[in-house]
Amino acid sequence: MRVLLSTRVETDIARQLQFGMDHFGTLIAERTFARVDRFLFQFLPAHPFTGKYLDDRQIYEVWIAKTPFVVFYRVNSENETITVLALFHHAQDRGAFDSEE
């Protein structure tokens, strides 16, 4: 499966990476986001249904191991794509996230 990043998630990643560099240093932030990258582009395509399916939103939610991050994504089996919709720090309120944006 091919992974697509929404504009929102690209912004989320850039913002969280900068926060990590500012608060924990470049080395820690780069290690953390290397895990995010491996999860999104290696693990997720191999296991697209690994997350918890949120029936009311028709999307998946999954925590990325050894990181403080949660991602929302949608799987389209017909065209074999995974669209990553958002990335949140686990402490952020995810309740107001609109998966239709």
C-alpha positions as CSV (number, residue, x, y, z in Angstrom):
1,M,0.0,0.0,0.0
2,R,1.0,3.5,-0.7
3,V,1.1,6.1,2.1
4,L,-0.2,9.6,1.5
5,L,0.3,12.4,4.0
6,S,-2.4,15.1,4.3
7,T,-1.4,18.7,4.4
8,R,-2.5,18.8,8.0
9,V,-0.3,15.9,9.0
10,E,2.7,17.5,7.2
11,T,2.2,20.6,9.3
12,D,1.6,18.5,12.5
13,I,4.9,16.7,11.9
14,A,6.9,19.9,11.3
15,R,5.4,21.5,14.4
16,Q,6.0,18.5,16.7
17,L,9.6,18.0,15.3
18,Q,10.4,21.7,16.1
19,F,8.9,21.4,19.6
20,G,11.0,18.3,20.2
21,M,14.2,19.9,19.0
22,D,13.4,23.0,21.2
23,H,12.7,21.0,24.3
24,F,14.7,17.8,24.1
25,G,17.4,18.6,21.6
26,T,18.0,17.7,18.0
27,L,19.3,14.2,18.6
28,I,16.3,13.0,20.6
29,A,13.8,14.7,18.2
30,E,15.5,13.1,15.1
31,R,15.5,9.7,16.8
32,T,11.8,10.0,17.7
33,F,10.8,11.1,14.2
34,A,12.9,8.4,12.6
35,R,10.5,6.0,14.5
36,V,7.5,8.0,13.2
37,D,8.9,7.7,9.6
38,R,9.5,4.0,9.9
39,F,6.1,3.5,11.3
40,L,4.3,5.5,8.6
41,F,6.3,4.3,5.6
42,Q,7.3,0.7,6.5
43,F,5.1,-0.7,9.3
44,L,1.7,0.8,8.4
45,P,1.8,-0.2,4.7
46,A,2.5,-3.8,5.8
47,H,-0.2,-3.7,8.5
48,P,-2.8,-1.2,7.4
49,F,-5.5,-2.5,9.8
50,T,-3.4,-2.4,12.9
51,G,-5.1,0.6,14.5
52,K,-8.3,0.8,16.4
53,Y,-11.2,1.3,13.9
54,L,-13.4,4.3,14.9
55,D,-16.7,3.3,13.2
56,D,-18.4,6.7,13.8
57,R,-15.6,8.4,11.9
58,Q,-14.6,5.6,9.5
59,I,-10.9,6.0,10.3
60,Y,-8.2,4.3,12.3
61,E,-6.4,5.5,15.4
62,V,-3.0,4.1,16.4
63,W,-0.3,4.9,18.9
64,I,3.3,4.9,17.4
65,A,5.4,2.7,19.7
66,K,8.2,4.3,21.6
67,T,7.0,7.8,20.8
68,P,4.4,10.1,22.4
69,F,2.4,10.2,19.2
70,V,-1.0,9.0,17.9
71,V,-2.0,9.1,14.3
72,F,-5.4,9.0,12.6
73,Y,-5.5,7.4,9.1
74,R,-7.9,6.1,6.5
75,V,-7.4,3.0,4.4
76,N,-8.7,2.8,0.8
77,S,-8.5,-0.8,-0.2
78,E,-9.7,-0.1,-3.7
79,N,-6.8,2.1,-4.7
80,E,-4.4,0.6,-2.1
81,T,-3.7,3.8,-0.3
82,I,-3.4,4.9,3.3
83,T,-4.0,8.6,4.0
84,V,-2.6,9.8,7.2
85,L,-4.9,12.5,8.4
86,A,-3.4,13.8,11.6
87,L,-0.6,13.3,14.2
88,F,-1.2,14.3,17.8
89,H,1.0,14.2,20.9
90,H,-0.8,11.8,23.3
91,A,-1.5,14.7,25.7
92,Q,-3.3,16.8,23.1
93,D,-7.1,16.8,23.0
94,R,-8.1,14.7,20.0
95,G,-11.8,14.9,20.6
96,A,-12.4,17.9,18.3
97,F,-10.5,16.4,15.4
98,D,-12.6,16.5,12.3
99,S,-11.6,13.6,10.0
100,E,-13.5,15.3,7.1
101,E,-11.1,18.3,6.9
